[in-house]
Amino acid sequence: MLTRDLSYRYRLIVVDQRGHGALERHPRDVSRAAYVADVTAVVDHLALRRPVLVGQSLDGHTAVLVSTRFVWFPIDMGETLQDLSFRRL
């Protein structure tokens, strides 16, 4: 499972969206803005400095919209670029 494999190296925070998972099944507000506000609140509450947001389908779009609300710059761009590895497929 992807989350298991990633959890060995990264801290994972999984957010149940409104109307999904263990949360209320029929919430009043299921707008895209509400989903974005929920994820933004989690990022703010946990004081996440540079989160990597991942999602599929609706959650993927939510991740893109949330990322537009923040400006995340690496502290040391040179160091960050050295940490990246590229390989040919």
Phi, psi and omega in degrees: 000140184301316181296322178296315181296319180288329185293342177291333185245337186232157172275120181255136175235117183254127183251123171281126178282158177308133178080003181233162175063223185271001182276175180311133185285330182228069181291156180296313185251110176242031180285160177301321179299324179292318177299315180298317179297322179297311181293320177299320179297321178294314179301315179294313183299320181272000180052047179285124186280312181220068183290151171258116183263130182229139177199163179239137177061240181303318180293328176296317178293320176300317179300318178297314181295321178296318183297336178284347180274348184236156171240109181251111178249137174297145179294318180231098185301320179299316180295319181296317180295327178292330181286341182281140175237141181238145176219152178278142178270000000 
